[in-house]
Amino acid sequence: MSERCSSGGGRSPVRILWVNVSGLWPPNAGGRLRSFHILAELSRRHQVTVVTTRGVGDDPDALAAALSRCEQVMSVPHAAPKPGEARFVAALLRSWLSVRPVHFWRWRVPALRRKVEAMLASGGVDLCVADFLNATPNIPTAGPTPIVFFAHNVEHVIWKRMGRVDPRLWWRTALALEWRKMRRWEAHACAQASLTLAVSPRDRDMLAALAPGARVFAIPTGVDPAHFAPNGVVESPAHLVFTGSMDWYPNEDAILYFLDEILPAIRREIPAVSFTVAGRNPTPRLRSAAAASGVRVTGTVDDIRPHIAEAAVYVVPLRIGGGTRLKLFEALAMGKAVVSTKIGAEGLPLTAGRHFVAADDPAAFASATVSLLRDPGRRKALGDAGRRLVTERYSWSQVAREFEARCEELVTRHAR
């Protein structure tokens, strides 16, 4: 067991059980990054045990090594059922026969729940964190241990927005049922938890409205400004970039929307413009659309920073989303000018026109992008303001301190 200092104010370290079912390694997606960095900071001052899942090809030893200050990092094998699989059909049937959404049944992991139950029953846990909504089916709430629900998104809003943009009537009908079930599940999770931590004031207010009487607070989103920093790479003057996990449907929808409705308008003004989409697991549909548009799709990359560095403008054309987008903070930390929809920048403490350019309809988005490509001085002013903001106020150590303070307060209240 590695040595630890006590937490701030001379308090004893808190024994934290952190439960996650969608994996933490590699930290190559927004939620994983947020959880990983907060865990790394908490484990400096507290006794943290992590229970998570691992999929095919995941490296649990690498996760344990990266979180070496934790007391223990355990993982159980699990792959959530996907459409077309028999297990997904079973989850769908269970959902139809219950008030719970399909998502609930996909993420029940009996082996993991047994581990969690045993650890809570041992009396060696002061606080249990349900990391994401999908962890909650695996944590018993009837015991004496206080539960923190860490809500990275307001999940039902994502599903509701998916229904608004999908052209298929039958799928919109299914999504209309699903988002309402998700909303009910989120309300229940907030009501059952001792404390809910959201990632923006907007999310906090929505979750508090779902569960009147629940204790819901917000912590900010963070970034590593030393890792994501301008590195002297000369930007390509007519180059655009988007980064993100391309197996996340809102990201795929954003790029298909950009290719169809925004990029052609930009090319009419600046024919030499180029565009790179960098991120893991792009679907065949996305690769095909990108190839037809002459757009580069990288797939998984070891380091996203070179792709951000070479861009003149970073674009965030999201139409669907929840929580906050870490990708935008990463671009700002690297001093990039950003054009984003309001949904793309939703929940972040940014001022449109000062830290980024907001544009929602295709014509406005294209016009804003063209304007920035033609104005290097404006790009630099936006990039400098964005980097200054995230460096001064939103490092992961600062974010973790806020998370930690809420947890310590809960443990103190619970001990009275």
C-alpha positions, 0 to 999 in steps of 0.5 A: 500500500503506497503512502498517502497524506491526509486530505485537506484540513488534516482530515483522515483519508476517506475509504472510497469505492468507485464503481464503473461499468463502461470501462476506464482504460484507455482514457480516450473518451470524454467520460473516461478522461473525466473519471480517470483524472478525478480518480488519479487526484483522489487517490493521492489523498484517499483510500480508493478502490476501483471496481470496473469492467473490461472488454475484449482487448482492454488492458486491466494491468495498464489501468492498474499501473496508471492508477497505482496510488489506488488501494486496488483496481479490479475488473470483471469481463463484460461487453454490453449487448449490441443490436443484432445479438441475442443478449440485446434482444433479451434486454429489449424484451425485459425493457418492454415488460418493465419501466426500465429502459434497454440501457438499464438491462444492458449494463447489469453485471452480476459478477460486478454487483456481487463484488460491490455487495461484498465490499459494502457489507464488509464495513470497509467503505465510507463512500461509494461512487456510481460512475455514470448512470449505467453503474447504478443497477450494480450498487445496492442503495438500502445499506448504510454506506452513502452513495454518490451518483456521478452524472456525466450527462443528463442521459434522457436528454441525449435520447430525446435529441436523437429522436429529433434528428433521426429521419426514421419514423419507427425509430423516433417512436422507439426513442420517444418511449426510451427517453421517457424511461431513461428520465424515470430511471435518472429521477430514481437514481437521483432520489436514491443517491445520498448526493448527485454530482453533475458536470454543469449548472445546467445539468444540475438544474435539470436533474434537481427538477427530476427529483425534488428533494434530492441533493444535487450539485455541480462540479466543473469540467477540466483539462490538463493544460500542461498536456494540451498546450500549444507546441509550436506546430505551424497550423495549416491555414485552411485546415479544419479538425474534429476529434472524438470517439466516432463510435459515439452516435452524437459524434457520428451524427455531427460529422455526417451533418457537417459533411452534408450541410456545412462543408460544401458551403465552406468549399464554395468560399475556400476551395482548398479547405481540408478536414480531418476527423480524428478518433476511435472506431469510425463506422463504415457509414462514416468512412464511406461518407468521408471518402466521398467528401474527400475528408480524412478519417484517422481512426484510433490515434495514439496522440490526438494533439498533433491533429488539433495542432495542425488545424486552423479552426476546430469545429464542433457541429454537434446536434445531440449531446448531454453533459459537457464536451471535454474535446472543446476544452482540449482545443481551447487549451491548445490555443485553437479558435473554435466554432461550435453549435450551442449544444456543442458548448452547452454547460461549459463556462464559455462566452460566445464571441470571446472564447469561441464562435457560436453558430447553430444553422448550417449557413451560419456555421459555414460563414463563421468558419470561413470568416475565421479561416480568413482572419488569423488575428481573430483566430489567435485572439479567440485561442489565447482567451480560451487557453487563458480561461482553462489554464487559470480555472479548470485544471483537473486538480482544481476540479478534483478538489471540488469533487473531493470537498463534496464527498468529504462533506457528505461523509461528515454529515453521514457520521453525525 
